[in-house]
Amino acid sequence: MFNVDDLVLHERRNDVVTLWLNRPQQFNALSEEMLSALKEQLDLIASDSSIRCVVLAAKGNAFCAGHDLREMQQNQNTVFYQNLFRLCSDVMLRIQSLPVPVVARVQGVATAAGCQLVASCDLAVAAIEARFGVSGINLGLFCATPSVALTRNVSAKRAFEMLFTGRFIDAKTAVEWGLVNESVERDDLDIAVDVLTSAISSKSATAVRYGKSMIYRQQLMPVEDAYAYASEVMACNAMESDAIEGIGAFLDKRPAKIKR
């Protein structure tokens, strides 16, 4: 199983892995050590082709309160801050570069880098009492790195509102703004996450891996280049055995035998 003292707990059920942030007394604040532990777990997942989906969850009442401000206060020098924020950025990028989808399971508050963590995941389900904010501005510190992920999830004006006022939004608003896919009662959170991960796991592993990589790469391209790249990806995917079987089964009006 796992050591309960670990900063990030690893739990596997069938082909779905759940990573638990495990500093509940510190509201799961992202210390340098915790970020390193999370990066290590993500790297291990990336090398395991049997994993079909990842859930990012948290112990305690808070999902993640952002960076560990006490640790930052104790290390007030530019080099430490540069290394810390670079490590944090590496974690966020690792989530997106994983070959399988990552679902944030948000049971409580997610602020600053914690909100960034949610925005960096491919999908997110939140309990109705969860709240989201990028409130560094209230402390005289603009949430620059969280803004990168936030502005890629919500509209520019919504992001500006959160970033420059420090305003928190509830789960219902987070769904309306596009930060979260669904909000549910706290008791239904695990069920909602299971429904989502089960739907993903039931699909062709090959197609899912093609799809996740393609989505993020094409976002960085001009539209003409994106279409050229997407066409190449689709052509390659169409030659894979799952696609050949799936198309054949559809035309033959029979169940497809897709590799799960």
Steps between C-alpha positions, in 0.01 A plus 500: 500500500654830608664677791246735658783748563570536128427845360334347194316170536467259207188285478414273207168339416500299180639734232436828685758658733404756763770731635408653836657824621572418863570808710149549640614699804670749266201505260716305255724799435754427227836497673812438293515146636136433418539627143802272455301204631211576265736532203659166587161328511395654168825386338437143618148507359627624164712187461216255581296421189243302700364815667198645321408800713630701796304671776660782697338522844579637845467395861324722751258789450705704253605391152807724489577840651773580247866541582625456855525865609686410818769323299518798266538738793786292637682502166476857382746499214458520124678172423271301731191662352618441143566132571168461684288652225696314232430172682133591532482577129669167423229320699221679314660425165552136602129464565426616147776290343376177660366270228174444692234742627529645852184578698508740795279387789438826686338459839587841648674831443753529215687828503801649317723209391221269619264659250781472245515128575130461422532705182797291388305175524314387190169463684366599842211401724429707812285474808245781518677650803833529316629849428758624254720808509829653390524740790872579511412857405359540852852440634674726252608203288341460156420134420711498184555127457139410593384751239657290224272204569200711599496704179503175303181386675280806541446812291745789529253726680407231752869430564576871541218529751633215712866600468462873570229494766596182685136398481414138574238320295285206607478166325185590309667809358816300424288269285334794323839662431660180371748433779315188618296242309245418769405587857328245722408439861801406711362151559469449124852619413660157476209366295529789253875449467453124451243561226744726318805276534300189408377670182859585405635155588235336282637668188794397283823564687671577171243760398508665843877533490495640147230744606653644813836569339335650193272740687779677686744510208253651254405777743847647451473509121349740247170360377639385163784311669259358755280352228803354320623343823150373593462342156828314543402381849161381376655316206744319730227422753275363224765240417510368857329166569240651735380745237495236227296271725270780618416623151450146374272414790293812445451418132424136580255604773674293767673576832861609458778303664712793613811449712413644842 
